[in-house]
């Protein structure tokens, strides 16, 4: 009959920390003060560690502890183990407070900043990485798990939904707009003084030069589906990647533009630009919240969700 092998308790971080403290301070009493433990707990932890290692670490002479030759190599290894554990804790803390947010251009430039301010207000140590591009590019980054969560203006493609969760977030309206007193509207558009806007028919708009966002953007998706389908012969003179560029080109009367109300709000308020309403055209759209189905939903992820849902 085989003799049962006695199983000793595993080495713990507490035992290693006690040993390192005793080694550095020279006594169990000082170690207990440093670690905020009772002296009996410190002595017990040291005894357990020596039993687990099956070697003495200190020689007890009366109330004094003298370092045994075994102590130094164990001290070096214990310091390394405790240092690695501390590094791991810092790594976890850093990543627990880190979030990679994606946003399509209009949202990223005009809507997201105040939401981020609220996130930093709630979590001052938040570590936020931002990626701003058009909807297609942002969704592609979500698919590759490079982004934790994204706010986009266009509906993700049907093929994207195999790996992507999407939730309607809020509504937005695109506006056709022009420079106030634009040469393109003179003698063609009807001015509505009560609503401070011009009015055009679809046929009239089709004869005017349009500056629009590039293919792949959420703004262009709505323009294609709800405006250009009714104007197959429309004169698109330029497709541009930046909403700001379109706004400035319209401001110097190169043509008319079509962008989110958020992009041109300030210029409409000052009167530099003016809205052009097109009869029978509704350019309302839904903005989407998207994330990968496999993405871990960390506490900071949920905090961000709570903030954007409040708004």
Secondary structure, DSSP 8 states (H G I E B T S, - for coil): ------------HHHHHHHHHHHHHSSHHHHHHHHT--HHHHHHHHHHHHHHHTS-SEEEETTEEEE-HHHHHHHHHHHHHHHHHHHHHHHHHHHHTEEEEEEEHHIIIIIHHHHHHHHHHH-TT-EEEEEEE-HHHHHHHHHTT--SEEEESS---GGGGGTEEEEEEEEEEEEEEEETT-TTTTTTSEEETTTTEEEE-HHHHHTSEEEEE-TTSHHHHHHHHHTGGG-TT-EEEEEES-HHHHHHHHHTTS-EEEEEHHHHHHHHHHTSEEEEEETT---EEEEEEEEETT----HHHHHHHHHHHH-
